[in-house]
Each structure stands twice: as C-alpha cells, then as structure tokens.
C-alpha cells in the first residue's frame, strides 16, 4: 500500500512540476525574445506544420491508391482463374479432370 501511495505521489509531482517548468520557460523566452524573432519563429513553425500535414495527406492518398490497385488486381486474377477451367483440376491439384464431380475449385469472393 505504501509503495502504491508513494508511486502515485511521485507521478503527481512529476506531472505537475513538468507543467510548472514549461510555463516558466515559456515566460522567460517571451520576456527576452524580440517581437520580430518571435513572429518569425511562429510563422516558420506554422509553415513546417502545414508541410508535415500535407505530407501525411499525400502518404495516406498514396497508400489508399496502392490498396485500391491491389484489390483491382486481385479481382482480375480471381475472375481469370474462375474462367479458366484447366486451372481447377489437374496434376497440380491432384484431381483428375475426367473424374471431377464437384466442379473443381472455386475461389471465394
């Protein structure tokens, strides 16, 4: 019980002190930074964030395009396989085409 209590106290103090230090550092930077430098830094930060957002969007679009192409290719291959009766039986499948009663292998859709 003691260990749990002191672990909780440690987490709370660490969490609270990190916010306090962050606030103090921000105030100090604002106090000693000229207005123009601060404005330029904010502008650059927004530009970097915008470029990063655009890169993520481009990456998502590329991934989606790849998934769509993969699905189209899979559908084409399954349609081609379903249309070719010689692929449903034969020595590779261990099925004699003349003894095929079930109609052979049909892929799931």
SVG drawing of the C-alpha trace seen along z (x, -y; Angstrom):
<svg xmlns="http://www.w3.org/2000/svg" viewBox="-20 -43 36 83">
<polyline fill="none" stroke="black" stroke-width="0.4" points="0.0,0.0 2.8,-2.4 4.6,-1.7 1.4,-2.5 0.8,-5.7 4.4,-7.0 4.4,-6.0 1.2,-8.0 2.7,-10.9 5.8,-10.7 3.8,-10.7 1.7,-13.6 4.6,-15.7 6.5,-14.9 3.5,-15.7 2.8,-19.0 6.4,-20.1 6.7,-19.5 3.8,-21.9 5.3,-24.4 8.7,-24.3 7.2,-24.5 5.2,-27.6 8.3,-29.3 10.5,-28.6 7.8,-30.0 7.5,-33.2 11.3,-33.6 11.6,-33.1 8.7,-35.6 10.4,-38.1 13.8,-38.0 12.8,-37.4 12.3,-40.4 8.9,-40.6 10.1,-40.1 12.0,-37.0 9.0,-35.6 6.8,-36.3 9.2,-34.8 9.6,-31.7 5.8,-31.3 5.4,-31.7 8.1,-29.1 6.5,-26.8 3.2,-27.1 4.8,-26.5 6.6,-23.4 3.3,-22.1 1.5,-22.7 4.1,-20.9 4.0,-18.0 0.2,-17.8 0.4,-17.9 3.0,-15.1 0.8,-12.9 -2.2,-13.6 -0.1,-12.7 1.1,-9.5 -2.5,-8.5 -3.6,-9.1 -0.7,-7.0 -1.4,-4.2 -5.1,-4.2 -4.2,-4.2 -2.0,-1.2 -4.7,0.7 -7.2,-0.1 -4.8,1.2 -4.1,4.3 -7.9,5.0 -8.5,4.5 -5.6,6.8 -6.9,9.5 -10.4,9.3 -8.9,9.6 -6.9,12.6 -9.8,14.3 -12.0,13.6 -9.3,15.0 -8.9,18.1 -12.6,18.7 -12.9,18.5 -10.1,21.0 -11.4,24.5 -8.0,26.1 -6.7,24.4 -9.4,26.0 -8.2,29.6 -5.1,31.4 -1.9,32.9 -1.1,29.8 -4.3,30.1 -4.3,33.9 -7.6,34.0 -8.2,36.0 -10.3,33.7 -12.3,36.6 -13.4,37.7 -14.2,34.2 -17.7,34.4 -17.8,31.3 -17.0,28.9 -13.4,28.2 -12.1,25.4 -13.9,22.1 -12.3,19.2 -14.3,17.3 -15.5,13.8"/>
</svg>
